[in-house]
């Protein structure tokens, strides 16, 4: 595993330091409410869209399961500047 778990209390400072937020929930979930500024790349579409992600990246979903899978996938591609919220 080459990603770091972070907590919501750390989110604002990580964004101030330059991290981008990516929401991997499906479009309807994202549309119903999301973190301001978060980019939606559903987990089901992540493969093939990895080049759209800017690093350092914070990956989010509703409960942490999908974001952990997405972070694991990105880490498997050699990225180390990934955070799972």
C-alpha positions as protocol buffer text, in pm:
chain_id: "A"
residue {
  index: 1
  type: UNK
  ca { x: 0 y: 0 z: 0 }
}
residue {
  index: 2
  type: UNK
  ca { x: 151 y: 330 z: -107 }
}
residue {
  index: 3
  type: UNK
  ca { x: -112 y: 576 z: 5 }
}
residue {
  index: 4
  type: UNK
  ca { x: -181 y: 762 z: 327 }
}
residue {
  index: 5
  type: UNK
  ca { x: -511 y: 765 z: 515 }
}
residue {
  index: 6
  type: UNK
  ca { x: -613 y: 1112 z: 630 }
}
residue {
  index: 7
  type: UNK
  ca { x: -904 y: 1240 z: 837 }
}
residue {
  index: 8
  type: UNK
  ca { x: -1148 y: 1520 z: 760 }
}
residue {
  index: 9
  type: UNK
  ca { x: -971 y: 1749 z: 1010 }
}
residue {
  index: 10
  type: UNK
  ca { x: -664 y: 1735 z: 781 }
}
residue {
  index: 11
  type: UNK
  ca { x: -849 y: 1803 z: 456 }
}
residue {
  index: 12
  type: UNK
  ca { x: -837 y: 2182 z: 453 }
}
residue {
  index: 13
  type: UNK
  ca { x: -465 y: 2203 z: 524 }
}
residue {
  index: 14
  type: UNK
  ca { x: -384 y: 1941 z: 259 }
}
residue {
  index: 15
  type: UNK
  ca { x: -583 y: 2138 z: -1 }
}
residue {
  index: 16
  type: UNK
  ca { x: -405 y: 2460 z: 104 }
}
residue {
  index: 17
  type: UNK
  ca { x: -77 y: 2275 z: 47 }
}
residue {
  index: 18
  type: UNK
  ca { x: -184 y: 2199 z: -312 }
}
residue {
  index: 19
  type: UNK
  ca { x: -365 y: 1863 z: -300 }
}
residue {
  index: 20
  type: UNK
  ca { x: -657 y: 1811 z: -539 }
}
residue {
  index: 21
  type: UNK
  ca { x: -974 y: 1627 z: -432 }
}
residue {
  index: 22
  type: UNK
  ca { x: -1122 y: 1346 z: -641 }
}
residue {
  index: 23
  type: UNK
  ca { x: -1462 y: 1197 z: -558 }
}
residue {
  index: 24
  type: UNK
  ca { x: -1493 y: 839 z: -685 }
}
residue {
  index: 25
  type: UNK
  ca { x: -1865 y: 798 z: -615 }
}
residue {
  index: 26
  type: UNK
  ca { x: -2104 y: 751 z: -907 }
}
residue {
  index: 27
  type: UNK
  ca { x: -2235 y: 1062 z: -1081 }
}
residue {
  index: 28
  type: UNK
  ca { x: -2575 y: 1061 z: -911 }
}
residue {
  index: 29
  type: UNK
  ca { x: -2413 y: 1040 z: -566 }
}
residue {
  index: 30
  type: UNK
  ca { x: -2172 y: 1321 z: -653 }
}
residue {
  index: 31
  type: UNK
  ca { x: -2455 y: 1537 z: -788 }
}
residue {
  index: 32
  type: UNK
  ca { x: -2656 y: 1494 z: -468 }
}
residue {
  index: 33
  type: UNK
  ca { x: -2373 y: 1654 z: -268 }
}
residue {
  index: 34
  type: UNK
  ca { x: -1995 y: 1670 z: -269 }
}
residue {
  index: 35
  type: UNK
  ca { x: -1697 y: 1854 z: -125 }
}
residue {
  index: 36
  type: UNK
  ca { x: -1666 y: 2193 z: -298 }
}
residue {
  index: 37
  type: UNK
  ca { x: -1395 y: 2178 z: -563 }
}
residue {
  index: 38
  type: UNK
  ca { x: -1391 y: 1797 z: -581 }
}
residue {
  index: 39
  type: UNK
  ca { x: -1361 y: 1646 z: -929 }
}
residue {
  index: 40
  type: UNK
  ca { x: -1584 y: 1346 z: -1000 }
}
residue {
  index: 41
  type: UNK
  ca { x: -1415 y: 1042 z: -1152 }
}
residue {
  index: 42
  type: UNK
  ca { x: -1637 y: 744 z: -1063 }
}
residue {
  index: 43
  type: UNK
  ca { x: -1448 y: 433 z: -954 }
}
residue {
  index: 44
  type: UNK
  ca { x: -1620 y: 246 z: -1239 }
}
residue {
  index: 45
  type: UNK
  ca { x: -1447 y: 484 z: -1485 }
}
residue {
  index: 46
  type: UNK
  ca { x: -1109 y: 522 z: -1314 }
}
residue {
  index: 47
  type: UNK
  ca { x: -919 y: 276 z: -1533 }
}
residue {
  index: 48
  type: UNK
  ca { x: -826 y: 476 z: -1840 }
}
residue {
  index: 49
  type: UNK
  ca { x: -879 y: 814 z: -1674 }
}
residue {
  index: 50
  type: UNK
  ca { x: -578 y: 806 z: -1441 }
}
residue {
  index: 51
  type: UNK
  ca { x: -402 y: 1075 z: -1645 }
}
residue {
  index: 52
  type: UNK
  ca { x: -676 y: 1324 z: -1543 }
}
residue {
  index: 53
  type: UNK
  ca { x: -562 y: 1310 z: -1181 }
}
residue {
  index: 54
  type: UNK
  ca { x: -322 y: 1575 z: -1054 }
}
residue {
  index: 55
  type: UNK
  ca { x: -102 y: 1487 z: -760 }
}
residue {
  index: 56
  type: UNK
  ca { x: -89 y: 1513 z: -468 }
}
residue {
  index: 57
  type: UNK
  ca { x: -441 y: 1370 z: -475 }
}
residue {
  index: 58
  type: UNK
  ca { x: -702 y: 1317 z: -207 }
}
residue {
  index: 59
  type: UNK
  ca { x: -943 y: 1039 z: -299 }
}
residue {
  index: 60
  type: UNK
  ca { x: -1289 y: 1044 z: -138 }
}
residue {
  index: 61
  type: UNK
  ca { x: -1615 y: 851 z: -141 }
}
residue {
  index: 62
  type: UNK
  ca { x: -1898 y: 809 z: 108 }
}
residue {
  index: 63
  type: UNK
  ca { x: -1754 y: 557 z: 353 }
}
residue {
  index: 64
  type: UNK
  ca { x: -1394 y: 502 z: 242 }
}
residue {
  index: 65
  type: UNK
  ca { x: -1415 y: 166 z: 66 }
}
residue {
  index: 66
  type: UNK
  ca { x: -1423 y: 284 z: -294 }
}
residue {
  index: 67
  type: UNK
  ca { x: -1168 y: 555 z: -229 }
}
residue {
  index: 68
  type: UNK
  ca { x: -933 y: 295 z: -76 }
}
residue {
  index: 69
  type: UNK
  ca { x: -972 y: 77 z: -388 }
}
residue {
  index: 70
  type: UNK
  ca { x: -904 y: 378 z: -612 }
}
residue {
  index: 71
  type: UNK
  ca { x: -599 y: 477 z: -404 }
}
residue {
  index: 72
  type: UNK
  ca { x: -468 y: 120 z: -420 }
}
residue {
  index: 73
  type: UNK
  ca { x: -509 y: 120 z: -798 }
}
residue {
  index: 74
  type: UNK
  ca { x: -322 y: 449 z: -835 }
}
residue {
  index: 75
  type: UNK
  ca { x: -51 y: 333 z: -596 }
}
residue {
  index: 76
  type: UNK
  ca { x: -14 y: 21 z: -810 }
}
residue {
  index: 77
  type: UNK
  ca { x: 85 y: 251 z: -1093 }
}
residue {
  index: 78
  type: UNK
  ca { x: 374 y: 379 z: -891 }
}
residue {
  index: 79
  type: UNK
  ca { x: 218 y: 694 z: -743 }
}
residue {
  index: 80
  type: UNK
  ca { x: 311 y: 771 z: -384 }
}
residue {
  index: 81
  type: UNK
  ca { x: 146 y: 1111 z: -333 }
}
residue {
  index: 82
  type: UNK
  ca { x: -205 y: 974 z: -274 }
}
residue {
  index: 83
  type: UNK
  ca { x: -426 y: 1029 z: 29 }
}
residue {
  index: 84
  type: UNK
  ca { x: -744 y: 839 z: 113 }
}
residue {
  index: 85
  type: UNK
  ca { x: -1000 y: 1039 z: 311 }
}
